């Protein structure tokens, strides 16, 4: 294999690797945005659950009606 063929082969490999790295970077950025969105949704759900639990605790702490 001549030096020119070897350089051409290396350039081809480099171009393929650059494309692969860019594709992986794009996928990673998309997944990061999805994770951040899910974290915000989870925080909102936890807050809502705590609020709901607070409402149920007030009912449980009340004394039973006098007819019991």
mmCIF file of the N, C-alpha and C atoms, coordinates in Angstrom:
data_MODEL
# 
_entry.id   MODEL 
# 
loop_
_atom_site.group_PDB 
_atom_site.id 
_atom_site.type_symbol 
_atom_site.label_atom_id 
_atom_site.label_alt_id 
_atom_site.label_comp_id 
_atom_site.label_asym_id 
_atom_site.label_entity_id 
_atom_site.label_seq_id 
_atom_site.pdbx_PDB_ins_code 
_atom_site.Cartn_x 
_atom_site.Cartn_y 
_atom_site.Cartn_z 
_atom_site.occupancy 
_atom_site.B_iso_or_equiv 
_atom_site.pdbx_formal_charge 
_atom_site.auth_seq_id 
_atom_site.auth_comp_id 
_atom_site.auth_asym_id 
_atom_site.auth_atom_id 
_atom_site.pdbx_PDB_model_num 
ATOM 1   N N  . UNK A 1 1  ? 0.857   -1.165 0.000  1.00 0.00 ? 1  UNK A N  1 
ATOM 2   C CA . UNK A 1 1  ? 0.000   0.000  0.000  1.00 0.00 ? 1  UNK A CA 1 
ATOM 3   C C  . UNK A 1 1  ? 0.909   1.237  0.000  1.00 0.00 ? 1  UNK A C  1 
ATOM 4   N N  . UNK A 1 2  ? 0.623   2.138  -0.889 1.00 0.00 ? 2  UNK A N  1 
ATOM 5   C CA . UNK A 1 2  ? 1.469   3.333  -1.004 1.00 0.00 ? 2  UNK A CA 1 
ATOM 6   C C  . UNK A 1 2  ? 1.139   4.343  0.091  1.00 0.00 ? 2  UNK A C  1 
ATOM 7   N N  . UNK A 1 3  ? 2.013   5.258  0.266  1.00 0.00 ? 3  UNK A N  1 
ATOM 8   C CA . UNK A 1 3  ? 1.828   6.288  1.293  1.00 0.00 ? 3  UNK A CA 1 
ATOM 9   C C  . UNK A 1 3  ? 0.569   7.118  1.006  1.00 0.00 ? 3  UNK A C  1 
ATOM 10  N N  . UNK A 1 4  ? 0.350   7.398  -0.258 1.00 0.00 ? 4  UNK A N  1 
ATOM 11  C CA . UNK A 1 4  ? -0.836  8.181  -0.638 1.00 0.00 ? 4  UNK A CA 1 
ATOM 12  C C  . UNK A 1 4  ? -2.115  7.414  -0.312 1.00 0.00 ? 4  UNK A C  1 
ATOM 13  N N  . UNK A 1 5  ? -2.139  6.106  -0.560 1.00 0.00 ? 5  UNK A N  1 
ATOM 14  C CA . UNK A 1 5  ? -3.310  5.284  -0.232 1.00 0.00 ? 5  UNK A CA 1 
ATOM 15  C C  . UNK A 1 5  ? -3.539  5.260  1.278  1.00 0.00 ? 5  UNK A C  1 
ATOM 16  N N  . UNK A 1 6  ? -2.477  5.160  2.023  1.00 0.00 ? 6  UNK A N  1 
ATOM 17  C CA . UNK A 1 6  ? -2.586  5.131  3.483  1.00 0.00 ? 6  UNK A CA 1 
ATOM 18  C C  . UNK A 1 6  ? -3.140  6.451  4.014  1.00 0.00 ? 6  UNK A C  1 
ATOM 19  N N  . UNK A 1 7  ? -2.659  7.563  3.480  1.00 0.00 ? 7  UNK A N  1 
ATOM 20  C CA . UNK A 1 7  ? -3.152  8.874  3.906  1.00 0.00 ? 7  UNK A CA 1 
ATOM 21  C C  . UNK A 1 7  ? -4.632  9.024  3.536  1.00 0.00 ? 7  UNK A C  1 
ATOM 22  N N  . UNK A 1 8  ? -4.996  8.597  2.349  1.00 0.00 ? 8  UNK A N  1 
ATOM 23  C CA . UNK A 1 8  ? -6.392  8.659  1.916  1.00 0.00 ? 8  UNK A CA 1 
ATOM 24  C C  . UNK A 1 8  ? -7.270  7.817  2.839  1.00 0.00 ? 8  UNK A C  1 
ATOM 25  N N  . UNK A 1 9  ? -6.802  6.628  3.193  1.00 0.00 ? 9  UNK A N  1 
ATOM 26  C CA . UNK A 1 9  ? -7.544  5.752  4.108  1.00 0.00 ? 9  UNK A CA 1 
ATOM 27  C C  . UNK A 1 9  ? -7.698  6.405  5.481  1.00 0.00 ? 9  UNK A C  1 
ATOM 28  N N  . UNK A 1 10 ? -6.635  7.000  5.984  1.00 0.00 ? 10 UNK A N  1 
ATOM 29  C CA . UNK A 1 10 ? -6.704  7.682  7.281  1.00 0.00 ? 10 UNK A CA 1 
ATOM 30  C C  . UNK A 1 10 ? -7.661  8.877  7.236  1.00 0.00 ? 10 UNK A C  1 
ATOM 31  N N  . UNK A 1 11 ? -7.651  9.629  6.158  1.00 0.00 ? 11 UNK A N  1 
ATOM 32  C CA . UNK A 1 11 ? -8.569  10.755 6.014  1.00 0.00 ? 11 UNK A CA 1 
ATOM 33  C C  . UNK A 1 11 ? -10.018 10.279 5.993  1.00 0.00 ? 11 UNK A C  1 
ATOM 34  N N  . UNK A 1 12 ? -10.248 9.164  5.324  1.00 0.00 ? 12 UNK A N  1 
ATOM 35  C CA . UNK A 1 12 ? -11.591 8.587  5.265  1.00 0.00 ? 12 UNK A CA 1 
ATOM 36  C C  . UNK A 1 12 ? -12.051 8.158  6.659  1.00 0.00 ? 12 UNK A C  1 
ATOM 37  N N  . UNK A 1 13 ? -11.163 7.495  7.385  1.00 0.00 ? 13 UNK A N  1 
ATOM 38  C CA . UNK A 1 13 ? -11.499 7.074  8.743  1.00 0.00 ? 13 UNK A CA 1 
ATOM 39  C C  . UNK A 1 13 ? -11.774 8.281  9.640  1.00 0.00 ? 13 UNK A C  1 
ATOM 40  N N  . UNK A 1 14 ? -10.979 9.307  9.512  1.00 0.00 ? 14 UNK A N  1 
ATOM 41  C CA . UNK A 1 14 ? -11.148 10.513 10.317 1.00 0.00 ? 14 UNK A CA 1 
ATOM 42  C C  . UNK A 1 14 ? -12.496 11.166 10.020 1.00 0.00 ? 14 UNK A C  1 
ATOM 43  N N  . UNK A 1 15 ? -12.858 11.242 8.754  1.00 0.00 ? 15 UNK A N  1 
ATOM 44  C CA . UNK A 1 15 ? -14.144 11.834 8.385  1.00 0.00 ? 15 UNK A CA 1 
ATOM 45  C C  . UNK A 1 15 ? -15.297 11.016 8.978  1.00 0.00 ? 15 UNK A C  1 
ATOM 46  N N  . UNK A 1 16 ? -15.194 9.695  8.918  1.00 0.00 ? 16 UNK A N  1 
ATOM 47  C CA . UNK A 1 16 ? -16.229 8.824  9.487  1.00 0.00 ? 16 UNK A CA 1 
ATOM 48  C C  . UNK A 1 16 ? -16.315 9.027  11.000 1.00 0.00 ? 16 UNK A C  1 
ATOM 49  N N  . UNK A 1 17 ? -15.166 9.107  11.671 1.00 0.00 ? 17 UNK A N  1 
ATOM 50  C CA . UNK A 1 17 ? -15.153 9.297  13.123 1.00 0.00 ? 17 UNK A CA 1 
ATOM 51  C C  . UNK A 1 17 ? -15.738 10.659 13.499 1.00 0.00 ? 17 UNK A C  1 
ATOM 52  N N  . UNK A 1 18 ? -15.411 11.681 12.746 1.00 0.00 ? 18 UNK A N  1 
ATOM 53  C CA . UNK A 1 18 ? -15.972 13.009 13.008 1.00 0.00 ? 18 UNK A CA 1 
ATOM 54  C C  . UNK A 1 18 ? -17.494 12.988 12.892 1.00 0.00 ? 18 UNK A C  1 
ATOM 55  N N  . UNK A 1 19 ? -18.001 12.327 11.867 1.00 0.00 ? 19 UNK A N  1 
ATOM 56  C CA . UNK A 1 19 ? -19.447 12.223 11.680 1.00 0.00 ? 19 UNK A CA 1 
ATOM 57  C C  . UNK A 1 19 ? -20.089 11.450 12.830 1.00 0.00 ? 19 UNK A C  1 
ATOM 58  N N  . UNK A 1 20 ? -19.449 10.361 13.240 1.00 0.00 ? 20 UNK A N  1 
ATOM 59  C CA . UNK A 1 20 ? -19.973 9.561  14.343 1.00 0.00 ? 20 UNK A CA 1 
ATOM 60  C C  . UNK A 1 20 ? -19.982 10.353 15.645 1.00 0.00 ? 20 UNK A C  1 
ATOM 61  N N  . UNK A 1 21 ? -18.920 11.070 15.916 1.00 0.00 ? 21 UNK A N  1 
ATOM 62  C CA . UNK A 1 21 ? -18.842 11.883 17.132 1.00 0.00 ? 21 UNK A CA 1 
ATOM 63  C C  . UNK A 1 21 ? -19.927 12.959 17.120 1.00 0.00 ? 21 UNK A C  1 
ATOM 64  N N  . UNK A 1 22 ? -20.145 13.597 15.984 1.00 0.00 ? 22 UNK A N  1 
ATOM 65  C CA . UNK A 1 22 ? -21.187 14.629 15.895 1.00 0.00 ? 22 UNK A CA 1 
ATOM 66  C C  . UNK A 1 22 ? -22.570 14.020 16.121 1.00 0.00 ? 22 UNK A C  1 
ATOM 67  N N  . UNK A 1 23 ? -22.814 12.849 15.550 1.00 0.00 ? 23 UNK A N  1 
ATOM 68  C CA . UNK A 1 23 ? -24.104 12.175 15.748 1.00 0.00 ? 23 UNK A CA 1 
ATOM 69  C C  . UNK A 1 23 ? -24.319 11.826 17.220 1.00 0.00 ? 23 UNK A C  1 
ATOM 70  N N  . UNK A 1 24 ? -23.285 11.308 17.863 1.00 0.00 ? 24 UNK A N  1 
ATOM 71  C CA . UNK A 1 24 ? -23.389 10.973 19.284 1.00 0.00 ? 24 UNK A CA 1 
ATOM 72  C C  . UNK A 1 24 ? -23.606 12.231 20.124 1.00 0.00 ? 24 UNK A C  1 
ATOM 73  N N  . UNK A 1 25 ? -22.951 13.303 19.772 1.00 0.00 ? 25 UNK A N  1 
ATOM 74  C CA . UNK A 1 25 ? -23.115 14.563 20.492 1.00 0.00 ? 25 UNK A CA 1 
ATOM 75  C C  . UNK A 1 25 ? -24.551 15.075 20.364 1.00 0.00 ? 25 UNK A C  1 
ATOM 76  N N  . UNK A 1 26 ? -25.118 14.972 19.175 1.00 0.00 ? 26 UNK A N  1 
ATOM 77  C CA . UNK A 1 26 ? -26.501 15.402 18.963 1.00 0.00 ? 26 UNK A CA 1 
ATOM 78  C C  . UNK A 1 26 ? -27.468 14.566 19.802 1.00 0.00 ? 26 UNK A C  1 
ATOM 79  N N  . UNK A 1 27 ? -27.260 13.260 19.823 1.00 0.00 ? 27 UNK A N  1 
ATOM 80  C CA . UNK A 1 27 ? -28.123 12.376 20.610 1.00 0.00 ? 27 UNK A CA 1 
ATOM 81  C C  . UNK A 1 27 ? -27.985 12.686 22.097 1.00 0.00 ? 27 UNK A C  1 
ATOM 82  N N  . UNK A 1 28 ? -26.768 12.902 22.536 1.00 0.00 ? 28 UNK A N  1 
ATOM 83  C CA . UNK A 1 28 ? -26.534 13.218 23.939 1.00 0.00 ? 28 UNK A CA 1 
ATOM 84  C C  . UNK A 1 28 ? -27.213 14.530 24.328 1.00 0.00 ? 28 UNK A C  1 
ATOM 85  N N  . UNK A 1 29 ? -27.150 15.529 23.487 1.00 0.00 ? 29 UNK A N  1 
ATOM 86  C CA . UNK A 1 29 ? -27.808 16.809 23.773 1.00 0.00 ? 29 UNK A CA 1 
ATOM 87  C C  . UNK A 1 29 ? -29.319 16.637 23.854 1.00 0.00 ? 29 UNK A C  1 
ATOM 88  N N  . UNK A 1 30 ? -29.885 15.850 22.955 1.00 0.00 ? 30 UNK A N  1 
ATOM 89  C CA . UNK A 1 30 ? -31.327 15.579 22.983 1.00 0.00 ? 30 UNK A CA 1 
ATOM 90  C C  . UNK A 1 30 ? -31.716 14.859 24.271 1.00 0.00 ? 30 UNK A C  1 
ATOM 91  N N  . UNK A 1 31 ? -30.934 13.865 24.652 1.00 0.00 ? 31 UNK A N  1 
ATOM 92  C CA . UNK A 1 31 ? -31.227 13.127 25.880 1.00 0.00 ? 31 UNK A CA 1 
ATOM 93  C C  . UNK A 1 31 ? -31.077 14.018 27.112 1.00 0.00 ? 31 UNK A C  1 
ATOM 94  N N  . UNK A 1 32 ? -30.110 14.905 27.108 1.00 0.00 ? 32 UNK A N  1 
ATOM 95  C CA . UNK A 1 32 ? -29.926 15.811 28.239 1.00 0.00 ? 32 UNK A CA 1 
ATOM 96  C C  . UNK A 1 32 ? -31.130 16.725 28.406 1.00 0.00 ? 32 UNK A C  1 
ATOM 97  N N  . UNK A 1 33 ? -31.657 17.232 27.292 1.00 0.00 ? 33 UNK A N  1 
ATOM 98  C CA . UNK A 1 33 ? -32.859 18.072 27.363 1.00 0.00 ? 33 UNK A CA 1 
ATOM 99  C C  . UNK A 1 33 ? -34.039 17.267 27.902 1.00 0.00 ? 33 UNK A C  1 
ATOM 100 N N  . UNK A 1 34 ? -34.159 16.016 27.480 1.00 0.00 ? 34 UNK A N  1 
ATOM 101 C CA . UNK A 1 34 ? -35.243 15.166 27.966 1.00 0.00 ? 34 UNK A CA 1 
ATOM 102 C C  . UNK A 1 34 ? -35.090 14.904 29.464 1.00 0.00 ? 34 UNK A C  1 
ATOM 103 N N  . UNK A 1 35 ? -33.886 14.647 29.911 1.00 0.00 ? 35 UNK A N  1 
ATOM 104 C CA . UNK A 1 35 ? -33.640 14.396 31.337 1.00 0.00 ? 35 UNK A CA 1 
ATOM 105 C C  . UNK A 1 35 ? -33.983 15.638 32.160 1.00 0.00 ? 35 UNK A C  1 
ATOM 106 N N  . UNK A 1 36 ? -33.579 16.800 31.689 1.00 0.00 ? 36 UNK A N  1 
ATOM 107 C CA . UNK A 1 36 ? -33.884 18.040 32.405 1.00 0.00 ? 36 UNK A CA 1 
ATOM 108 C C  . UNK A 1 36 ? -35.386 18.267 32.484 1.00 0.00 ? 36 UNK A C  1 
ATOM 109 N N  . UNK A 1 37 ? -36.092 18.004 31.384 1.00 0.00 ? 37 UNK A N  1 
ATOM 110 C CA . UNK A 1 37 ? -37.554 18.148 31.378 1.00 0.00 ? 37 UNK A CA 1 
ATOM 111 C C  . UNK A 1 37 ? -38.192 17.170 32.358 1.00 0.00 ? 37 UNK A C  1 
ATOM 112 N N  . UNK A 1 38 ? -37.716 15.940 32.378 1.00 0.00 ? 38 UNK A N  1 
ATOM 113 C CA . UNK A 1 38 ? -38.250 14.942 33.305 1.00 0.00 ? 38 UNK A CA 1 
ATOM 114 C C  . UNK A 1 38 ? -37.953 15.299 34.759 1.00 0.00 ? 38 UNK A C  1 
ATOM 115 N N  . UNK A 1 39 ? -36.787 15.885 35.020 1.00 0.00 ? 39 UNK A N  1 
ATOM 116 C CA . UNK A 1 39 ? -36.461 16.304 36.377 1.00 0.00 ? 39 UNK A CA 1 
ATOM 117 C C  . UNK A 1 39 ? -37.411 17.402 36.844 1.00 0.00 ? 39 UNK A C  1 
ATOM 118 N N  . UNK A 1 40 ? -37.735 18.332 35.966 1.00 0.00 ? 40 UNK A N  1 
ATOM 119 C CA . UNK A 1 40 ? -38.690 19.387 36.321 1.00 0.00 ? 40 UNK A CA 1 
ATOM 120 C C  . UNK A 1 40 ? -40.076 18.812 36.585 1.00 0.00 ? 40 UNK A C  1 
ATOM 121 N N  . UNK A 1 41 ? -40.485 17.856 35.762 1.00 0.00 ? 41 UNK A N  1 
ATOM 122 C CA . UNK A 1 41 ? -41.785 17.222 35.969 1.00 0.00 ? 41 UNK A CA 1 
ATOM 123 C C  . UNK A 1 41 ? -41.806 16.444 37.274 1.00 0.00 ? 41 UNK A C  1 
ATOM 124 N N  . UNK A 1 42 ? -40.719 15.759 37.586 1.00 0.00 ? 42 UNK A N  1 
ATOM 125 C CA . UNK A 1 42 ? -40.636 14.992 38.821 1.00 0.00 ? 42 UNK A CA 1 
ATOM 126 C C  . UNK A 1 42 ? -40.708 15.914 40.030 1.00 0.00 ? 42 UNK A C  1 
ATOM 127 N N  . UNK A 1 43 ? -40.015 17.042 39.977 1.00 0.00 ? 43 UNK A N  1 
ATOM 128 C CA . UNK A 1 43 ? -40.056 17.992 41.082 1.00 0.00 ? 43 UNK A CA 1 
ATOM 129 C C  . UNK A 1 43 ? -41.472 18.523 41.272 1.00 0.00 ? 43 UNK A C  1 
ATOM 130 N N  . UNK A 1 44 ? -42.157 18.814 40.178 1.00 0.00 ? 44 UNK A N  1 
ATOM 131 C CA . UNK A 1 44 ? -43.534 19.295 40.275 1.00 0.00 ? 44 UNK A CA 1 
ATOM 132 C C  . UNK A 1 44 ? -44.442 18.222 40.868 1.00 0.00 ? 44 UNK A C  1 
ATOM 133 N N  . UNK A 1 45 ? -44.253 16.978 40.467 1.00 0.00 ? 45 UNK A N  1 
ATOM 134 C CA . UNK A 1 45 ? -45.067 15.885 41.011 1.00 0.00 ? 45 UNK A CA 1 
ATOM 135 C C  . UNK A 1 45 ? -44.799 15.669 42.497 1.00 0.00 ? 45 UNK A C  1 
ATOM 136 N N  . UNK A 1 46 ? -43.545 15.762 42.903 1.00 0.00 ? 46 UNK A N  1 
ATOM 137 C CA . UNK A 1 46 ? -43.216 15.607 44.323 1.00 0.00 ? 46 UNK A CA 1 
ATOM 138 C C  . UNK A 1 46 ? -43.852 16.723 45.154 1.00 0.00 ? 46 UNK A C  1 
ATOM 139 N N  . UNK A 1 47 ? -43.803 17.938 44.632 1.00 0.00 ? 47 UNK A N  1 
ATOM 140 C CA . UNK A 1 47 ? -44.423 19.062 45.329 1.00 0.00 ? 47 UNK A CA 1 
ATOM 141 C C  . UNK A 1 47 ? -45.924 18.841 45.446 1.00 0.00 ? 47 UNK A C  1 
ATOM 142 N N  . UNK A 1 48 ? -46.534 18.403 44.369 1.00 0.00 ? 48 UNK A N  1 
ATOM 143 C CA . UNK A 1 48 ? -47.986 18.148 44.375 1.00 0.00 ? 48 UNK A CA 1 
ATOM 144 C C  . UNK A 1 48 ? -48.329 17.029 45.351 1.00 0.00 ? 48 UNK A C  1 
ATOM 145 N N  . UNK A 1 49 ? -47.505 15.990 45.391 1.00 0.00 ? 49 UNK A N  1 
ATOM 146 C CA . UNK A 1 49 ? -47.754 14.879 46.310 1.00 0.00 ? 49 UNK A CA 1 
ATOM 147 C C  . UNK A 1 49 ? -47.654 15.353 47.764 1.00 0.00 ? 49 UNK A C  1 
ATOM 148 N N  . UNK A 1 50 ? -46.668 16.190 48.052 1.00 0.00 ? 50 UNK A N  1 
ATOM 149 C CA . UNK A 1 50 ? -46.526 16.708 49.408 1.00 0.00 ? 50 UNK A CA 1 
ATOM 150 C C  . UNK A 1 50 ? -47.734 17.554 49.790 1.00 0.00 ? 50 UNK A C  1 
ATOM 151 N N  . UNK A 1 51 ? -48.229 18.352 48.853 1.00 0.00 ? 51 UNK A N  1 
ATOM 152 C CA . UNK A 1 51 ? -49.418 19.154 49.121 1.00 0.00 ? 51 UNK A CA 1 
ATOM 153 C C  . UNK A 1 51 ? -50.626 18.263 49.378 1.00 0.00 ? 51 UNK A C  1 
ATOM 154 N N  . UNK A 1 52 ? -50.768 17.220 48.577 1.00 0.00 ? 52 UNK A N  1 
ATOM 155 C CA . UNK A 1 52 ? -51.898 16.297 48.742 1.00 0.00 ? 52 UNK A CA 1 
ATOM 156 C C  . UNK A 1 52 ? -51.778 15.538 50.061 1.00 0.00 ? 52 UNK A C  1 
ATOM 157 N N  . UNK A 1 53 ? -50.573 15.126 50.411 1.00 0.00 ? 53 UNK A N  1 
ATOM 158 C CA . UNK A 1 53 ? -50.363 14.405 51.673 1.00 0.00 ? 53 UNK A CA 1 
ATOM 159 C C  . UNK A 1 53 ? -50.698 15.313 52.841 1.00 0.00 ? 53 UNK A C  1 
ATOM 160 N N  . UNK A 1 54 ? -50.381 16.595 52.735 1.00 0.00 ? 54 UNK A N  1 
ATOM 161 C CA . UNK A 1 54 ? -50.718 17.550 53.782 1.00 0.00 ? 54 UNK A CA 1 
ATOM 162 C C  . UNK A 1 54 ? -52.220 17.671 53.969 1.00 0.00 ? 54 UNK A C  1 
ATOM 163 N N  . UNK A 1 55 ? -52.990 17.606 52.904 1.00 0.00 ? 55 UNK A N  1 
ATOM 164 C CA . UNK A 1 55 ? -54.440 17.674 52.998 1.00 0.00 ? 55 UNK A CA 1 
ATOM 165 C C  . UNK A 1 55 ? -55.002 16.439 53.690 1.00 0.00 ? 55 UNK A C  1 
ATOM 166 N N  . UNK A 1 56 ? -54.450 15.272 53.384 1.00 0.00 ? 56 UNK A N  1 
ATOM 167 C CA . UNK A 1 56 ? -54.961 14.042 53.992 1.00 0.00 ? 56 UNK A CA 1 
ATOM 168 C C  . UNK A 1 56 ? -54.581 13.938 55.459 1.00 0.00 ? 56 UNK A C  1 
ATOM 169 N N  . UNK A 1 57 ? -53.433 14.461 55.819 1.00 0.00 ? 57 UNK A N  1 
ATOM 170 C CA . UNK A 1 57 ? -53.011 14.410 57.212 1.00 0.00 ? 57 UNK A CA 1 
ATOM 171 C C  . UNK A 1 57 ? -53.938 15.227 58.095 1.00 0.00 ? 57 UNK A C  1 
ATOM 172 N N  . UNK A 1 58 ? -54.448 16.343 57.598 1.00 0.00 ? 58 UNK A N  1 
ATOM 173 C CA . UNK A 1 58 ? -55.342 17.163 58.411 1.00 0.00 ? 58 UNK A CA 1 
ATOM 174 C C  . UNK A 1 58 ? -56.641 16.419 58.688 1.00 0.00 ? 58 UNK A C  1 
ATOM 175 N N  . UNK A 1 59 ? -57.109 15.632 57.738 1.00 0.00 ? 59 UNK A N  1 
ATOM 176 C CA . UNK A 1 59 ? -58.331 14.869 57.967 1.00 0.00 ? 59 UNK A CA 1 
ATOM 177 C C  . UNK A 1 59 ? -58.095 13.748 58.970 1.00 0.00 ? 59 UNK A C  1 
ATOM 178 N N  . UNK A 1 60 ? -56.950 13.112 58.918 1.00 0.00 ? 60 UNK A N  1 
ATOM 179 C CA . UNK A 1 60 ? -56.659 11.996 59.808 1.00 0.00 ? 60 UNK A CA 1 
ATOM 180 C C  . UNK A 1 60 ? -56.442 12.461 61.245 1.00 0.00 ? 60 UNK A C  1 
ATOM 181 N N  . UNK A 1 61 ? -55.952 13.666 61.422 1.00 0.00 ? 61 UNK A N  1 
ATOM 182 C CA . UNK A 1 61 ? -55.653 14.158 62.760 1.00 0.00 ? 61 UNK A CA 1 
ATOM 183 C C  . UNK A 1 61 ? -56.902 14.640 63.482 1.00 0.00 ? 61 UNK A C  1 
ATOM 184 N N  . UNK A 1 62 ? -57.980 14.861 62.780 1.00 0.00 ? 62 UNK A N  1 
ATOM 185 C CA . UNK A 1 62 ? -59.201 15.322 63.406 1.00 0.00 ? 62 UNK A CA 1 
ATOM 186 C C  . UNK A 1 62 ? -59.789 14.232 64.288 1.00 0.00 ? 62 UNK A C  1 
ATOM 187 N N  . UNK A 1 63 ? -60.404 14.655 65.354 1.00 0.00 ? 63 UNK A N  1 
ATOM 188 C CA . UNK A 1 63 ? -61.054 13.704 66.269 1.00 0.00 ? 63 UNK A CA 1 
ATOM 189 C C  . UNK A 1 63 ? -62.278 13.119 65.593 1.00 0.00 ? 63 UNK A C  1 
ATOM 190 N N  . UNK A 1 64 ? -62.654 11.906 65.977 1.00 0.00 ? 64 UNK A N  1 
ATOM 191 C CA . UNK A 1 64 ? -63.857 11.316 65.370 1.00 0.00 ? 64 UNK A CA 1 
ATOM 192 C C  . UNK A 1 64 ? -65.099 12.089 65.807 1.00 0.00 ? 64 UNK A C  1 
ATOM 193 N N  . UNK A 1 65 ? -66.152 12.012 65.030 1.00 0.00 ? 65 UNK A N  1 
ATOM 194 C CA . UNK A 1 65 ? -67.385 12.716 65.380 1.00 0.00 ? 65 UNK A CA 1 
ATOM 195 C C  . UNK A 1 65 ? -67.904 12.250 66.745 1.00 0.00 ? 65 UNK A C  1 
ATOM 196 N N  . UNK A 1 66 ? -68.692 13.069 67.438 1.00 0.00 ? 66 UNK A N  1 
ATOM 197 C CA . UNK A 1 66 ? -69.143 12.736 68.792 1.00 0.00 ? 66 UNK A CA 1 
ATOM 198 C C  . UNK A 1 66 ? -70.043 11.509 68.886 1.00 0.00 ? 66 UNK A C  1 
ATOM 199 N N  . UNK A 1 67 ? -70.673 11.097 67.805 1.00 0.00 ? 67 UNK A N  1 
ATOM 200 C CA . UNK A 1 67 ? -71.584 9.957  67.893 1.00 0.00 ? 67 UNK A CA 1 
ATOM 201 C C  . UNK A 1 67 ? -70.833 8.610  67.939 1.00 0.00 ? 67 UNK A C  1 
ATOM 202 N N  . UNK A 1 68 ? -69.495 8.603  67.910 1.00 0.00 ? 68 UNK A N  1 
ATOM 203 C CA . UNK A 1 68 ? -68.758 7.351  67.994 1.00 0.00 ? 68 UNK A CA 1 
ATOM 204 C C  . UNK A 1 68 ? -68.485 6.992  69.417 1.00 0.00 ? 68 UNK A C  1 
# 
